[in-house]
Every structure is written in structure tokens, then in C-alpha cells.
């Protein structure tokens, strides 16, 4: 059994769509499960941490990749 963390590709979407789609995806996860969010929206570096704080999720890691950001979020 592999423990692969799913990736939600939100690249190309503009605010508020990345956070709205992330909220919807988080509803399908059980508490403690993790997901990668990938986005090209420059406001995501503000919006994703705020979303995690408001919805009681944990932002575990933020990576600036080639032209996009990756956020590792754990369902709280």
C-alpha cells in the first residue's frame, strides 16, 4: 500500500477560485490526511495560509517551483 499524497492542480485559476476549489477538495478528506495544492495565482501565498488558518487546517510546507507554488496542507 502506498501513501501517496494527492495533488490538486489549481494552476491557471485566479482568486478566489484556488481557495474555493481547495475548500471543496478538503471536504472529501478525513482529518489528518494531506493534499498538495499547486497554483500560479500570485495571491495564493496570502490566500492559502489564510484559508488554512480560518478552516483549522495545517499548512505544512510551501514550495516555490518553476512558475507556480506548491502548498502541503493537512486536514484539521
C-alpha positions, 0 to 999 in steps of 0.5 A: 500500500502506498501513501501517496499524497494527492495533488490538486492542480489549481494552476491557471485559476485566479482568486478566489477560485484556488481557495474555493476549489481547495475548500471543496477538495478538503471536504472529501478528506478525513482529518489528518490526511494531506493534499498538495495544492499547486497554483500560479495565482500570485495571491495564493501565498496570502490566500492559502495560509489564510484559508488554512488558518480560518478552516483549522487546517495545517499548512505544512510546507510551501514550495516555490517551483518553476512558475507556480507554488506548491502548498502541503496542507493537512486536514484539521 
